[in-house]
Amino acid sequence: MNRPALQAPQTMRPADWVALALLSVLWGGSFMFNGLAVQDLPPFTIVAGRVAIAAMILVTVLRLTGQRLPADTRTWRDFMVLAFLGNVVPFSLITWGQGHIASGLAAILNATTPLFTVLLLRLTGAERIGLGRAAGLVLGIAGVAVLTGPKALDGATFGLLGAAAVLVASFSYAVSGLWARRFKDMPVLLTAAGSLTCGAVQAVPLALIVDRPWTLDPGPEALLAVLALAVFSSGIAYLLFYRIMSRAGPANASLVTFLVPASAILLGALALGERLPWTAFAGLGLILLALAVIDGRLLRRFARPRLAPAE
């Protein structure tokens, strides 16, 4: 029996690139919010508060717009898997990992998500990779490494478990992207609300058992940080993420992990007045070049043979 031909990677429309950039800002800000929240709250409590508040907001929006979540058990089973792979596991591992390794190293390791995604797509026979796309992925990871600078590796020798946690989180993100393809025909708001609701169902009991949050005494900054994580980095962000996923596929949606470190650094410069080193601009340039290589259209335009002038 002949194997089905591998499909060509999906292309990104201009509107998808704009959504990807906005998503990177929303997720880039999560580093700052996590940094504030983790000072007073343990990881599982942060994750539980983040997904639970986001779920309540999106379910409220659903009701106000007259929409309803599906009632069949199969869809809710799929939501539970999506929430576990895309919310509970990566959120918990990255939050825990950032306590053991430098945030710059965490950003580099998280940028392997597109690499895991295209490899899984290739292994499952969904898409072919191609030399250009593979080169763009490697270039993107290199860009993130240059962007974060040499200090990103500080403490890497003593944080192997933290690094492993972020890598497992990146792989979990990649698997969740493939799983999310089954929701491509479902309205984005339903997908986001359903997955975050299931994320809350899983994360809240875990936080209650492990962290005993009623014994904590967080300050207002930590509580506001969790609220910001819920509204901006979860509710709005996942609406954008699933929209990109449904329009351009999981491989393209995962490219946001290249832009998230850049957004985090730029937000730090704008909000905190931090000075950007030359490596930040060099890394950003490499990332933009990588995205252009992965997209392929700009390179094809330059490589297109020019017609000889008529004599």
KEKE-3310 file (N, C-alpha, C; in steps of 0.2 Angstrom, whole numbers, plus 5000, padded with zeros to 4 digits):
npx = (5004:5003:5010:5002:5005:5015:5009:5012:5019:5008:5004:5006:4995:4995:4987:4988:5001:5001:4993:5001:5012:5005:5001:5013:5017:5008:5011:5024:5023:5020:5031:5035:5024:5023:5035:5032:5021:5026:5034:5026:5017:5015:5020:5009:4997:4997:4996:4983:4975:4977:4971:4958:4952:4953:4945:4932:4930:4929:4919:4908:4908:4904:4891:4885:4886:4877:4881:4885:4894:4899:4890:4893:4901:4913:4919:4922:4931:4941:4944:4949:4961:4968:4969:4977:4989:4992:4990:4990:5002:5013:5012:5014:5027:5036:5034:5039:5052:5058:5062:5073:5082:5090:5080:5082:5088:5078:5069:5076:5076:5062:5060:5062:5050:5044:5052:5051:5037:5037:5044:5036:5025:5031:5034:5021:5017:5010:5015:5028:5045:5056:5072:5073:5064:5068:5081:5077:5071:5082:5089:5081:5081:5094:5094:5086:5095:5105:5099:5095:5107:5124:5123:5112:5115:5119:5121:5117:5123:5120:5107:5100:5088:5079:5080:5077:5064:5058:5061:5053:5041:5040:5040:5027:5019:5020:5015:5002:4998:4997:4986:4976:4972:4960:4950:4949:4938:4929:4922:4933:4931:4924:4933:4944:4937:4932:4944:4951:4943:4943:4956:4956:4948:4957:4969:4965:4961:4974:4982:4975:4978:4992:4998:4990:4982:4975:4982:4991:4998:4997:5003:4995:5001:5005:4993:4987:4995:4992:4979:4982:4989:4979:4969:4976:4987:4981:4967:4964:4975:4974:4963:4968:4979:4972:4965:4975:4980:4969:4969:4982:4989:4997:5011:5015:5009:5016:5027:5027:5035:5047:5046:5042:5052:5059:5048:5047:5059:5059:5047:5052:5061:5053:5044:5051:5062:5074:5090:5094:5106:5118:5117:5103:5097:5104:5100:5086:5086:5090:5080:5069:5074:5074:5060:5056:5063:5057:5044:5045:5040:5046:5059:5057:5053:5064:5072:5065:5067:5071:5063:5070:5073:5063:5068)
npy = (4994:5011:5025:5040:5055:5068:5083:5100:5113:5124:5141:5158:5171:5189:5195:5184:5185:5197:5194:5184:5192:5200:5190:5186:5197:5197:5184:5187:5196:5188:5183:5194:5195:5183:5183:5193:5186:5174:5178:5178:5167:5150:5139:5130:5136:5148:5144:5138:5148:5157:5149:5146:5159:5164:5155:5157:5170:5169:5159:5167:5177:5169:5166:5178:5181:5172:5159:5142:5129:5113:5098:5084:5070:5066:5077:5084:5075:5077:5090:5090:5083:5092:5103:5097:5095:5107:5117:5114:5105:5112:5125:5123:5116:5126:5137:5131:5128:5140:5144:5138:5139:5152:5165:5168:5157:5148:5154:5151:5137:5135:5140:5129:5123:5125:5117:5104:5103:5103:5091:5081:5083:5078:5065:5060:5060:5071:5083:5089:5093:5100:5108:5122:5126:5118:5124:5137:5135:5131:5143:5152:5147:5150:5164:5167:5163:5172:5184:5183:5183:5180:5179:5171:5158:5157:5148:5137:5124:5120:5118:5107:5100:5110:5114:5103:5102:5113:5109:5098:5104:5112:5101:5096:5107:5106:5093:5096:5106:5098:5090:5099:5101:5094:5103:5112:5116:5121:5135:5148:5154:5144:5134:5139:5143:5130:5122:5129:5129:5115:5115:5122:5113:5103:5109:5116:5107:5101:5112:5114:5103:5102:5115:5121:5134:5142:5144:5154:5171:5182:5197:5212:5215:5202:5196:5204:5202:5188:5190:5198:5188:5179:5186:5193:5185:5172:5171:5181:5178:5165:5164:5171:5162:5150:5154:5157:5144:5137:5143:5143:5132:5121:5121:5134:5142:5138:5146:5157:5156:5160:5173:5177:5179:5190:5200:5200:5206:5218:5224:5225:5235:5245:5247:5246:5254:5248:5246:5241:5229:5226:5213:5211:5217:5211:5198:5199:5202:5191:5182:5188:5186:5172:5169:5174:5165:5153:5156:5158:5165:5177:5173:5165:5175:5182:5172:5169:5167:5180:5187:5188:5203:5209:5209)
npz = (5000:4996:5004:5010:5002:5009:5015:5010:5020:5029:5024:5030:5032:5030:5040:5049:5053:5060:5071:5077:5081:5090:5099:5104:5112:5122:5128:5130:5140:5151:5157:5165:5173:5179:5186:5196:5203:5208:5219:5230:5229:5226:5212:5207:5212:5206:5192:5193:5198:5187:5175:5180:5182:5169:5162:5168:5163:5149:5148:5153:5143:5132:5136:5136:5122:5118:5115:5117:5126:5120:5122:5122:5127:5121:5115:5127:5132:5123:5125:5139:5137:5128:5137:5147:5141:5135:5144:5159:5161:5153:5159:5173:5173:5167:5175:5187:5182:5179:5192:5194:5184:5173:5167:5153:5148:5149:5140:5128:5128:5127:5115:5107:5104:5091:5083:5089:5085:5071:5068:5074:5066:5054:5058:5060:5047:5042:5038:5027:5030:5024:5018:5018:5028:5039:5041:5044:5056:5065:5063:5070:5083:5086:5085:5096:5106:5104:5106:5120:5125:5132:5146:5148:5150:5163:5177:5171:5173:5185:5185:5179:5180:5180:5167:5160:5163:5157:5143:5142:5144:5132:5123:5126:5123:5109:5106:5110:5101:5089:5094:5095:5082:5079:5083:5073:5065:5074:5083:5088:5101:5108:5108:5116:5128:5132:5133:5143:5154:5157:5160:5172:5180:5181:5187:5198:5209:5211:5215:5227:5235:5235:5237:5247:5247:5255:5266:5263:5261:5251:5243:5236:5224:5219:5217:5208:5197:5195:5190:5179:5171:5169:5162:5151:5147:5146:5143:5132:5125:5121:5113:5102:5099:5096:5085:5076:5075:5069:5056:5051:5055:5066:5066:5061:5071:5082:5080:5088:5099:5096:5095:5107:5118:5112:5113:5127:5131:5125:5131:5144:5142:5138:5148:5160:5158:5154:5147:5130:5125:5111:5107:5108:5098:5087:5089:5087:5074:5068:5071:5064:5052:5052:5052:5040:5032:5035:5031:5018:5006:5003:5000:4989:4980:4978:4972:4960:4943:4932:4918:4902:4894:4880:4863)
capx = (5000:5007:5009:4999:5010:5016:5007:5016:5017:5003:5007:5003:4993:4997:4983:4990:5008:5000:4990:5006:5016:5001:5001:5020:5017:5004:5014:5030:5022:5019:5037:5035:5018:5025:5040:5029:5017:5030:5037:5021:5013:5019:5018:5002:4992:4998:4993:4976:4971:4977:4967:4952:4949:4952:4939:4926:4929:4927:4912:4904:4908:4900:4884:4883:4885:4872:4884:4885:4899:4896:4887:4894:4907:4919:4922:4925:4937:4947:4946:4953:4968:4971:4970:4982:4995:4993:4990:4992:5009:5018:5012:5017:5034:5039:5034:5044:5059:5061:5064:5080:5087:5089:5074:5085:5089:5071:5067:5080:5073:5055:5060:5062:5043:5042:5056:5047:5031:5038:5046:5030:5021:5034:5034:5015:5015:5005:5018:5035:5049:5060:5078:5072:5060:5073:5086:5074:5070:5088:5091:5076:5083:5100:5092:5084:5101:5109:5094:5095:5114:5128:5120:5106:5118:5121:5118:5114:5126:5117:5099:5098:5081:5075:5081:5073:5057:5056:5061:5047:5035:5040:5037:5020:5016:5020:5009:4995:4997:4994:4980:4971:4969:4953:4946:4950:4931:4925:4923:4939:4929:4922:4939:4947:4933:4932:4951:4953:4938:4946:4962:4954:4946:4963:4974:4963:4962:4981:4984:4972:4981:4999:5000:4985:4982:4971:4987:4996:4996:5000:5002:4991:5005:5005:4986:4986:4999:4989:4974:4984:4990:4972:4965:4979:4991:4978:4960:4964:4980:4972:4959:4973:4983:4968:4963:4981:4981:4964:4970:4988:4991:5001:5018:5016:5007:5021:5033:5027:5040:5053:5045:5040:5058:5060:5043:5048:5064:5056:5043:5056:5064:5048:5041:5056:5068:5081:5094:5095:5112:5118:5114:5096:5095:5106:5095:5079:5087:5091:5073:5065:5076:5072:5053:5056:5065:5051:5038:5047:5038:5051:5065:5055:5052:5071:5075:5062:5071:5069:5062:5074:5069:5061:5073)
capy = (5000:5017:5030:5046:5060:5073:5089:5106:5117:5129:5148:5163:5177:5195:5195:5179:5187:5202:5190:5181:5197:5202:5185:5186:5202:5194:5179:5190:5199:5183:5182:5199:5194:5177:5185:5196:5182:5169:5180:5177:5162:5144:5138:5127:5141:5153:5141:5137:5155:5159:5146:5147:5166:5165:5151:5161:5176:5166:5156:5173:5180:5164:5166:5185:5181:5167:5153:5136:5124:5107:5094:5077:5068:5065:5084:5086:5071:5080:5096:5088:5081:5098:5107:5094:5095:5114:5122:5112:5103:5117:5131:5121:5115:5132:5141:5128:5128:5147:5145:5134:5141:5159:5166:5168:5150:5145:5156:5147:5130:5135:5141:5123:5121:5124:5111:5098:5103:5100:5084:5077:5083:5074:5058:5057:5060:5077:5089:5088:5099:5104:5110:5129:5126:5116:5130:5143:5133:5132:5150:5155:5145:5154:5171:5168:5162:5178:5189:5183:5185:5175:5178:5167:5152:5157:5143:5131:5118:5118:5118:5103:5098:5115:5114:5097:5104:5118:5106:5094:5109:5113:5095:5096:5112:5103:5088:5099:5109:5093:5088:5105:5101:5091:5108:5117:5118:5124:5142:5149:5155:5138:5130:5142:5142:5123:5120:5133:5126:5109:5116:5124:5107:5099:5113:5119:5102:5100:5117:5114:5097:5103:5121:5123:5141:5146:5146:5159:5178:5185:5204:5214:5214:5195:5195:5208:5198:5182:5192:5199:5182:5176:5190:5194:5179:5166:5172:5184:5175:5158:5166:5172:5156:5145:5157:5156:5137:5135:5146:5142:5126:5121:5123:5141:5144:5137:5150:5162:5155:5164:5181:5179:5182:5197:5204:5201:5210:5225:5226:5227:5241:5251:5248:5247:5258:5244:5247:5235:5228:5225:5207:5210:5219:5206:5192:5200:5202:5183:5179:5190:5182:5165:5169:5175:5159:5148:5158:5156:5169:5182:5170:5163:5181:5184:5167:5169:5170:5186:5186:5192:5209:5207:5212)
capz = (5000:4995:5009:5007:5001:5014:5013:5010:5026:5027:5024:5035:5029:5034:5047:5054:5056:5065:5077:5080:5084:5096:5104:5107:5117:5127:5131:5133:5147:5156:5161:5170:5178:5183:5191:5202:5206:5211:5225:5235:5227:5223:5205:5206:5214:5200:5187:5195:5197:5180:5171:5182:5181:5162:5160:5170:5159:5143:5148:5153:5136:5128:5138:5134:5115:5116:5113:5122:5126:5118:5128:5121:5131:5117:5114:5133:5133:5119:5129:5144:5134:5126:5143:5151:5137:5133:5150:5165:5161:5152:5163:5179:5172:5165:5181:5191:5179:5180:5199:5195:5179:5171:5162:5147:5146:5149:5134:5123:5128:5125:5108:5103:5102:5083:5081:5091:5081:5064:5069:5075:5060:5049:5060:5059:5040:5041:5033:5025:5033:5019:5020:5020:5034:5044:5042:5047:5063:5068:5064:5075:5090:5087:5086:5103:5110:5103:5109:5127:5127:5136:5153:5148:5152:5170:5182:5167:5175:5191:5184:5174:5181:5178:5160:5157:5164:5151:5137:5142:5143:5125:5119:5128:5119:5102:5106:5111:5094:5085:5096:5094:5075:5079:5084:5068:5063:5080:5084:5092:5108:5111:5110:5121:5134:5134:5136:5149:5159:5158:5163:5179:5183:5183:5191:5205:5214:5212:5219:5234:5238:5235:5240:5252:5246:5261:5271:5260:5262:5245:5243:5231:5217:5216:5215:5202:5192:5193:5186:5172:5168:5167:5157:5145:5145:5145:5140:5126:5121:5118:5108:5096:5097:5092:5079:5071:5074:5064:5050:5048:5057:5073:5065:5061:5077:5087:5079:5092:5104:5094:5096:5114:5121:5110:5116:5134:5132:5123:5136:5149:5140:5138:5155:5166:5156:5153:5140:5126:5122:5104:5106:5108:5091:5083:5090:5084:5067:5066:5072:5059:5046:5052:5051:5033:5028:5036:5027:5011:5000:5001:4997:4982:4976:4975:4968:4954:4937:4929:4911:4898:4890:4873:4859)
cpx = (5004:5005:5007:5005:5009:5013:5012:5014:5012:5006:5003:5001:4995:4994:4986:4997:5006:4997:4996:5011:5012:5002:5008:5021:5013:5007:5021:5029:5021:5025:5037:5030:5020:5031:5037:5025:5021:5033:5032:5017:5017:5016:5011:4997:4992:4994:4985:4972:4971:4972:4959:4948:4948:4946:4933:4925:4926:4920:4907:4903:4903:4893:4881:4882:4880:4875:4884:4891:4896:4894:4890:4901:4913:4923:4925:4931:4943:4949:4951:4960:4971:4973:4976:4989:4997:4993:4993:5000:5014:5018:5016:5025:5038:5040:5039:5051:5062:5064:5071:5085:5085:5083:5076:5086:5082:5068:5070:5077:5066:5055:5061:5055:5042:5046:5053:5040:5032:5040:5041:5026:5024:5033:5026:5012:5010:5008:5025:5039:5052:5066:5077:5069:5065:5078:5083:5073:5076:5090:5087:5079:5090:5099:5090:5090:5105:5105:5095:5102:5118:5126:5115:5109:5120:5117:5115:5117:5123:5109:5097:5091:5077:5075:5077:5066:5054:5056:5055:5041:5035:5038:5029:5016:5015:5015:5002:4993:4994:4987:4974:4969:4962:4948:4946:4943:4927:4927:4928:4937:4927:4928:4943:4944:4933:4939:4953:4949:4941:4952:4961:4952:4952:4968:4971:4963:4970:4984:4981:4976:4989:5001:4996:4985:4979:4976:4992:4993:4999:4998:4997:4995:5004:4998:4984:4989:4995:4983:4976:4986:4984:4969:4969:4983:4988:4971:4961:4970:4978:4967:4963:4976:4978:4966:4969:4981:4976:4966:4976:4992:4996:5008:5019:5014:5012:5027:5033:5032:5046:5053:5044:5046:5059:5055:5044:5054:5062:5051:5047:5059:5059:5045:5045:5062:5075:5084:5095:5102:5112:5116:5107:5094:5098:5102:5089:5080:5087:5084:5069:5067:5074:5064:5052:5058:5060:5045:5039:5045:5043:5057:5063:5055:5059:5074:5071:5066:5067:5068:5067:5070:5068:5066:5068)
cpy = (5006:5022:5036:5051:5065:5079:5095:5110:5122:5136:5152:5169:5183:5196:5190:5182:5193:5199:5187:5186:5199:5197:5185:5191:5200:5189:5182:5193:5194:5182:5188:5197:5188:5179:5189:5191:5177:5171:5179:5170:5156:5143:5135:5132:5146:5150:5140:5143:5158:5156:5147:5154:5167:5161:5154:5167:5174:5163:5162:5176:5175:5165:5173:5185:5175:5160:5148:5132:5117:5103:5086:5076:5067:5072:5086:5082:5075:5087:5095:5086:5087:5102:5104:5096:5103:5119:5119:5110:5108:5123:5129:5120:5121:5136:5138:5129:5135:5148:5141:5136:5149:5159:5166:5161:5147:5148:5152:5140:5130:5137:5135:5120:5120:5118:5104:5097:5100:5093:5079:5077:5078:5067:5055:5058:5066:5082:5087:5094:5103:5107:5118:5130:5124:5121:5135:5141:5134:5139:5154:5153:5149:5161:5172:5167:5169:5184:5189:5184:5179:5174:5173:5160:5152:5152:5137:5124:5115:5118:5113:5100:5103:5116:5109:5099:5108:5114:5101:5098:5110:5107:5095:5101:5109:5098:5091:5103:5104:5090:5093:5105:5098:5097:5113:5120:5121:5131:5143:5150:5149:5134:5133:5141:5135:5121:5123:5130:5119:5110:5118:5117:5103:5103:5115:5113:5101:5106:5117:5108:5099:5109:5124:5131:5145:5147:5152:5166:5182:5193:5206:5214:5207:5194:5198:5204:5192:5184:5194:5193:5179:5180:5191:5188:5173:5167:5175:5180:5169:5159:5167:5166:5151:5148:5156:5149:5135:5138:5144:5136:5126:5123:5130:5144:5144:5142:5156:5162:5158:5171:5182:5182:5189:5202:5205:5206:5217:5228:5228:5233:5247:5252:5249:5251:5255:5246:5241:5234:5226:5218:5206:5212:5214:5199:5193:5200:5195:5180:5181:5187:5175:5164:5170:5169:5154:5150:5156:5160:5174:5179:5168:5169:5183:5179:5166:5171:5176:5185:5191:5197:5207:5212:5216)
cpz = (5000:5001:5006:5007:5006:5011:5014:5017:5024:5028:5028:5030:5033:5040:5052:5057:5061:5071:5080:5084:5091:5101:5108:5113:5123:5131:5134:5140:5152:5160:5167:5175:5182:5188:5197:5206:5211:5217:5231:5235:5224:5216:5204:5207:5208:5194:5188:5194:5190:5175:5173:5181:5173:5159:5162:5165:5152:5143:5149:5146:5132:5130:5135:5126:5113:5113:5119:5121:5123:5124:5127:5125:5127:5116:5121:5135:5129:5122:5135:5142:5132:5132:5147:5147:5135:5138:5156:5165:5159:5157:5170:5178:5171:5171:5186:5189:5180:5187:5199:5189:5177:5166:5155:5144:5145:5142:5128:5122:5126:5118:5104:5101:5095:5081:5083:5086:5074:5064:5070:5069:5054:5051:5059:5052:5038:5036:5032:5028:5028:5022:5022:5027:5040:5046:5045:5055:5067:5069:5069:5082:5091:5088:5093:5108:5110:5107:5117:5130:5131:5143:5154:5151:5159:5174:5178:5170:5181:5191:5179:5174:5179:5170:5157:5158:5159:5145:5137:5141:5135:5121:5120:5124:5112:5101:5106:5104:5089:5087:5095:5086:5074:5080:5079:5065:5068:5081:5089:5100:5111:5113:5116:5128:5136:5137:5142:5155:5161:5162:5171:5183:5185:5188:5198:5210:5216:5216:5227:5238:5240:5239:5246:5252:5251:5266:5269:5261:5257:5246:5237:5224:5214:5214:5209:5196:5190:5188:5179:5168:5165:5161:5150:5142:5144:5141:5133:5122:5118:5113:5101:5094:5094:5086:5074:5070:5068:5057:5047:5050:5063:5072:5065:5068:5083:5086:5084:5098:5102:5095:5103:5118:5119:5113:5123:5135:5130:5128:5142:5148:5140:5145:5161:5164:5155:5147:5137:5124:5115:5102:5105:5101:5086:5083:5086:5077:5064:5066:5066:5052:5046:5050:5043:5029:5029:5032:5020:5005:4998:4998:4990:4977:4973:4971:4961:4948:4934:4921:4907:4894:4883:4869:4853)
residu = (MET:ASN:ARG:PRO:ALA:LEU:GLN:ALA:PRO:GLN:THR:MET:ARG:PRO:ALA:ASP:TRP:VAL:ALA:LEU:ALA:LEU:LEU:SER:VAL:LEU:TRP:GLY:GLY:SER:PHE:MET:PHE:ASN:GLY:LEU:ALA:VAL:GLN:ASP:LEU:PRO:PRO:PHE:THR:ILE:VAL:ALA:GLY:ARG:VAL:ALA:ILE:ALA:ALA:MET:ILE:LEU:VAL:THR:VAL:LEU:ARG:LEU:THR:GLY:GLN:ARG:LEU:PRO:ALA:ASP:THR:ARG:THR:TRP:ARG:ASP:PHE:MET:VAL:LEU:ALA:PHE:LEU:GLY:ASN:VAL:VAL:PRO:PHE:SER:LEU:ILE:THR:TRP:GLY:GLN:GLY:HIS:ILE:ALA:SER:GLY:LEU:ALA:ALA:ILE:LEU:ASN:ALA:THR:THR:PRO:LEU:PHE:THR:VAL:LEU:LEU:LEU:ARG:LEU:THR:GLY:ALA:GLU:ARG:ILE:GLY:LEU:GLY:ARG:ALA:ALA:GLY:LEU:VAL:LEU:GLY:ILE:ALA:GLY:VAL:ALA:VAL:LEU:THR:GLY:PRO:LYS:ALA:LEU:ASP:GLY:ALA:THR:PHE:GLY:LEU:LEU:GLY:ALA:ALA:ALA:VAL:LEU:VAL:ALA:SER:PHE:SER:TYR:ALA:VAL:SER:GLY:LEU:TRP:ALA:ARG:ARG:PHE:LYS:ASP:MET:PRO:VAL:LEU:LEU:THR:ALA:ALA:GLY:SER:LEU:THR:CYS:GLY:ALA:VAL:GLN:ALA:VAL:PRO:LEU:ALA:LEU:ILE:VAL:ASP:ARG:PRO:TRP:THR:LEU:ASP:PRO:GLY:PRO:GLU:ALA:LEU:LEU:ALA:VAL:LEU:ALA:LEU:ALA:VAL:PHE:SER:SER:GLY:ILE:ALA:TYR:LEU:LEU:PHE:TYR:ARG:ILE:MET:SER:ARG:ALA:GLY:PRO:ALA:ASN:ALA:SER:LEU:VAL:THR:PHE:LEU:VAL:PRO:ALA:SER:ALA:ILE:LEU:LEU:GLY:ALA:LEU:ALA:LEU:GLY:GLU:ARG:LEU:PRO:TRP:THR:ALA:PHE:ALA:GLY:LEU:GLY:LEU:ILE:LEU:LEU:ALA:LEU:ALA:VAL:ILE:ASP:GLY:ARG:LEU:LEU:ARG:ARG:PHE:ALA:ARG:PRO:ARG:LEU:ALA:PRO:ALA:GLU)
# end
